[in-house]
Amino acid sequence: MKMSLSKVVILVSLILTTTACAQQEGLSFNFFGGGARSEGMGQAFIAVSNDGTAGGWNPAGLYIHEQTLMTFSYGFLLPRGKYDYYNEGSLLTSLDHSGDYGSINCWNLVSPIRIKNHHFVFGLSYTRNFDTYNKFAENLLYERLGYGPEPNATYDRHGGINTISLSLGTRVYEQFSMGLSGNIYVGKAVTEESRYLRAVDSTDANDPVYYRSNINVVDSTAYSGFNLTFGLLYSSESFRAGLTFKSPFNLKGESDSTMTWISTYGTEGKSSPYNGENPDYGMFVTQTVFVDNMTSKTEIPMIIGTGFAFNIKENWLLSTDIEYRGFSGNMIKHLDSLLLTAGGETIEFFSDFDPNWSNVWQFRIGTEYLFDTPVGIIPLRLGYRNESLPEGNISNVDVIFRGDKETSEASDDPGDSTRTFYSFTYDQNKISGFSMAFGTGFHWEQVQLDIAYTYSKYDQEIYEVIDDESVFKGKNNWKNHHLNLTFTGYF
């Protein structure tokens, strides 16, 4: 006996359904600008924005530059920590949250130009906005299908989002400047999932068929999008104030998945399928299924930020930022179907998935002190920010596996022979945490070298909903490290 094509298709569908619901999991949507200087100040940089990374922070700060410069950064992410999985208060297993990822953090080219004898500054930049690294485990099938409390699904995700920006800044009136950036978002995240499933086809009560499947899914999602950043800046000798607006947009995700499915099936008869006594049990089916171009759209809201910077002394700067991201009510849309019209136009139909996101407020504070030494200027920087992600409570996520038999009114019964159910219902608290940063470097007349280190700590508790009650199931405890090296050269 072999698994029918319709069952293969439906099983693939249920796997991809839960995969699609998790495509945005772990994305922070912190669209930071780049550079070790800003990172060393805890990313409190909206009102500062007076170096080569201004186009990614507040393009109004570009106007200050009188000569061409280039900035290049490389960053290292070292995720650490663990995910603990519990049952009835007892720890069952832990997933090690560790890795080592390096990438270009930013590249910026800034050049002044004159248009009708008015000073403008042009900026071209590539910025690594944020990295993601996430691990997760869950019991998808509950004990009603013969499973114990151990997790039967593990989830591993890593990647990040980048921005390519074209910016322009100029002074508009005395101490006021403004700027505008067009931002193209690109990125990639890879998700690796491993699942163990069990199903029973009891069409023939005297000869039921049992399926046991090990399923491995590798999902590669490419992201794209476009929006605008509008910035304003007030600058005096010792005080600066900045304001930025990032327009809302849809972050499009296109996923390609490879699913490898190894299934054991057979009849139980009078002997147990677990002890190998039945010669009909233990046969294998191996399937590899490729699914391309799964499409999703994540609604990113308008992001509003304001910042203030004050020179306590000529060589001592204190800055702070407040940023608001109105994620509440925003949807994740999944492409359901396509319609090709007679005129050759393709119409896409999307279904909404409500991630129950929350609005995000982020507070950032940083300071920079410059030591003038015989070997050059040595900056010392410190920074802090709270880490608040939009992910809120998610519950009542149910996936249904339908058999290949004809359905009937009775098929709504979970025990019906034409249908096998499993459910994934859970609550997760918001991810909360903080980041602390330290930075230093060497500055000469034409060359600047900066280095920054950030320690980030995140916590999250996860509860499974069983019989309308929330039961503690897991805890994320992440302690990530990030190192950033930046070179700036003036021409």
VENLINRA-V614651 format. One record per residue. RES is the residue in one letter. BURIAL is + if it has 9 or more other C-alpha atoms within 8 Angstrom, else -. D_CENTER is the distance of its C-alpha to the mean C-alpha in whole Angstrom. Layout:
RES/BURIAL/D_CENTER ; RES/BURIAL/D_CENTER
This chain:
M/-/42 ; K/-/39 ; M/-/36 ; S/-/36 ; L/-/34 ; S/-/33 ; K/+/32 ; V/+/30 ; V/-/28 ; I/+/28 ; L/+/26 ; V/+/24 ; S/-/23 ; L/+/22 ; I/-/20 ; L/-/18 ; T/+/18 ; T/+/16 ; T/-/14 ; A/+/13 ; C/-/13 ; A/-/10 ; Q/-/8 ; Q/-/6 ; E/-/6 ; G/-/4 ; L/-/1 ; S/-/5 ; F/-/7 ; N/-/9 ; F/-/11 ; F/+/13 ; G/+/16 ; G/+/17 ; G/+/20 ; A/+/22 ; R/+/24 ; S/+/21 ; E/+/19 ; G/+/23 ; M/+/23 ; G/+/20 ; Q/+/19 ; A/+/21 ; F/+/22 ; I/+/23 ; A/+/27 ; V/+/27 ; S/+/26 ; N/+/29 ; D/-/28 ; G/+/26 ; T/+/23 ; A/+/24 ; G/+/23 ; G/+/19 ; W/+/20 ; N/+/23 ; P/+/25 ; A/+/28 ; G/+/28 ; L/+/29 ; Y/+/33 ; I/-/34 ; H/+/34 ; E/-/37 ; Q/-/37 ; T/+/34 ; L/+/32 ; M/+/29 ; T/+/26 ; F/+/24 ; S/+/21 ; Y/+/20 ; G/+/17 ; F/+/17 ; L/+/14 ; L/+/16 ; P/+/14 ; R/+/17 ; G/+/17 ; K/+/18 ; Y/+/17 ; D/+/21 ; Y/+/22 ; Y/+/25 ; N/+/28 ; E/-/30 ; G/-/29 ; S/-/30 ; L/+/27 ; L/+/27 ; T/-/24 ; S/+/22 ; L/+/19 ; D/-/19 ; H/+/15 ; S/+/17 ; G/-/16 ; D/-/17 ; Y/-/15 ; G/-/17 ; S/-/16 ; I/+/18 ; N/+/16 ; C/+/19 ; W/+/22 ; N/+/24 ; L/+/27 ; V/+/29 ; S/+/33 ; P/+/35 ; I/-/37 ; R/-/40 ; I/-/40 ; K/-/44 ; N/-/44 ; H/-/41 ; H/+/39 ; F/+/35 ; V/+/32 ; F/+/30 ; G/+/27 ; L/+/25 ; S/+/21 ; Y/+/18 ; T/+/16 ; R/+/13 ; N/+/11 ; F/+/8 ; D/+/7 ; T/+/5 ; Y/+/8 ; N/+/9 ; K/+/12 ; F/+/14 ; A/+/17 ; E/+/19 ; N/+/23 ; L/+/23 ; L/+/26 ; Y/+/28 ; E/-/32 ; R/-/33 ; L/-/33 ; G/-/34 ; Y/+/31 ; G/-/31 ; P/-/29 ; E/-/27 ; P/+/23 ; N/+/23 ; A/+/20 ; T/+/17 ; Y/+/14 ; D/+/12 ; R/+/9 ; H/+/8 ; G/+/8 ; G/+/7 ; I/+/8 ; N/+/12 ; T/+/14 ; I/+/18 ; S/+/20 ; L/+/24 ; S/+/25 ; L/+/29 ; G/+/30 ; T/+/34 ; R/+/36 ; V/-/37 ; Y/-/40 ; E/-/41 ; Q/-/38 ; F/+/36 ; S/+/33 ; M/+/31 ; G/+/28 ; L/+/26 ; S/+/23 ; G/+/22 ; N/+/18 ; I/+/17 ; Y/+/13 ; V/+/13 ; G/+/10 ; K/+/10 ; A/+/8 ; V/+/11 ; T/+/11 ; E/+/14 ; E/+/16 ; S/+/20 ; R/+/22 ; Y/+/25 ; L/+/27 ; R/+/31 ; A/+/33 ; V/+/36 ; D/+/38 ; S/+/42 ; T/-/43 ; D/-/46 ; A/-/47 ; N/-/49 ; D/+/47 ; P/+/43 ; V/+/41 ; Y/+/38 ; Y/+/34 ; R/+/32 ; S/+/29 ; N/+/27 ; I/+/24 ; N/+/21 ; V/+/18 ; V/+/17 ; D/+/14 ; S/+/13 ; T/+/11 ; A/+/12 ; Y/+/11 ; S/+/13 ; G/+/14 ; F/+/17 ; N/+/18 ; L/+/21 ; T/+/21 ; F/+/24 ; G/+/25 ; L/+/29 ; L/+/30 ; Y/+/33 ; S/+/35 ; S/-/38 ; E/-/39 ; S/+/38 ; F/+/35 ; R/+/32 ; A/+/30 ; G/+/27 ; L/+/25 ; T/+/23 ; F/+/21 ; K/+/18 ; S/+/19 ; P/+/17 ; F/+/16 ; N/+/14 ; L/+/11 ; K/+/13 ; G/+/11 ; E/+/14 ; S/+/14 ; D/+/17 ; S/+/18 ; T/+/21 ; M/+/22 ; T/+/25 ; W/+/27 ; I/+/30 ; S/+/32 ; T/+/35 ; Y/+/38 ; G/+/41 ; T/+/44 ; E/+/45 ; G/+/48 ; K/-/50 ; S/-/48 ; S/+/45 ; P/+/42 ; Y/-/41 ; N/-/44 ; G/+/45 ; E/-/48 ; N/+/47 ; P/-/48 ; D/-/46 ; Y/+/43 ; G/+/40 ; M/-/40 ; F/-/37 ; V/+/35 ; T/-/32 ; Q/-/30 ; T/-/27 ; V/-/26 ; F/-/24 ; V/-/22 ; D/-/21 ; N/-/19 ; M/+/17 ; T/+/16 ; S/+/14 ; K/+/13 ; T/+/11 ; E/+/13 ; I/+/12 ; P/+/15 ; M/+/18 ; I/+/17 ; I/+/20 ; G/+/21 ; T/+/24 ; G/+/25 ; F/+/28 ; A/+/30 ; F/+/33 ; N/+/36 ; I/+/37 ; K/-/39 ; E/-/40 ; N/+/37 ; W/+/35 ; L/+/32 ; L/+/30 ; S/+/27 ; T/+/25 ; D/+/22 ; I/+/21 ; E/+/18 ; Y/+/18 ; R/+/15 ; G/+/17 ; F/+/14 ; S/+/17 ; G/-/18 ; N/+/16 ; M/+/15 ; I/+/13 ; K/+/16 ; H/+/17 ; L/+/20 ; D/-/23 ; S/-/25 ; L/-/27 ; L/-/31 ; L/-/33 ; T/-/35 ; A/-/39 ; G/-/38 ; G/-/35 ; E/-/33 ; T/-/29 ; I/-/28 ; E/+/25 ; F/-/24 ; F/+/21 ; S/-/21 ; D/-/19 ; F/+/17 ; D/+/16 ; P/+/13 ; N/+/16 ; W/+/13 ; S/+/15 ; N/+/16 ; V/+/15 ; W/+/17 ; Q/+/17 ; F/+/20 ; R/+/20 ; I/+/24 ; G/+/25 ; T/+/28 ; E/+/30 ; Y/+/34 ; L/+/35 ; F/+/38 ; D/-/41 ; T/-/42 ; P/-/45 ; V/-/42 ; G/+/40 ; I/+/37 ; I/+/35 ; P/+/32 ; L/+/31 ; R/+/28 ; L/+/26 ; G/+/23 ; Y/+/21 ; R/+/18 ; N/+/17 ; E/+/14 ; S/+/13 ; L/+/10 ; P/+/11 ; E/+/10 ; G/+/14 ; N/+/16 ; I/+/16 ; S/-/19 ; N/-/22 ; V/+/20 ; D/-/23 ; V/+/23 ; I/+/27 ; F/+/28 ; R/+/32 ; G/+/34 ; D/-/36 ; K/-/39 ; E/-/41 ; T/-/39 ; S/-/42 ; E/-/42 ; A/-/42 ; S/+/38 ; D/-/36 ; D/-/38 ; P/-/35 ; G/-/38 ; D/+/39 ; S/+/40 ; T/+/38 ; R/+/35 ; T/+/32 ; F/+/30 ; Y/+/27 ; S/+/25 ; F/+/21 ; T/+/22 ; Y/+/20 ; D/+/19 ; Q/+/16 ; N/+/16 ; K/+/14 ; I/+/12 ; S/+/15 ; G/+/16 ; F/+/17 ; S/+/17 ; M/+/20 ; A/+/21 ; F/+/24 ; G/+/26 ; T/+/29 ; G/+/30 ; F/+/34 ; H/+/35 ; W/-/37 ; E/-/39 ; Q/-/37 ; V/+/34 ; Q/+/32 ; L/+/30 ; D/+/27 ; I/+/25 ; A/+/22 ; Y/+/21 ; T/+/18 ; Y/+/18 ; S/+/15 ; K/+/16 ; Y/+/14 ; D/+/16 ; Q/+/15 ; E/+/18 ; I/+/18 ; Y/+/21 ; E/+/22 ; V/+/25 ; I/-/28 ; D/-/31 ; D/-/29 ; E/-/29 ; S/+/26 ; V/+/26 ; F/+/24 ; K/+/22 ; G/+/20 ; K/+/18 ; N/+/15 ; N/+/17 ; W/+/15 ; K/+/17 ; N/+/15 ; H/+/17 ; H/+/16 ; L/+/19 ; N/+/20 ; L/+/23 ; T/+/24 ; F/+/27 ; T/+/29 ; G/+/32 ; Y/+/35 ; F/-/37
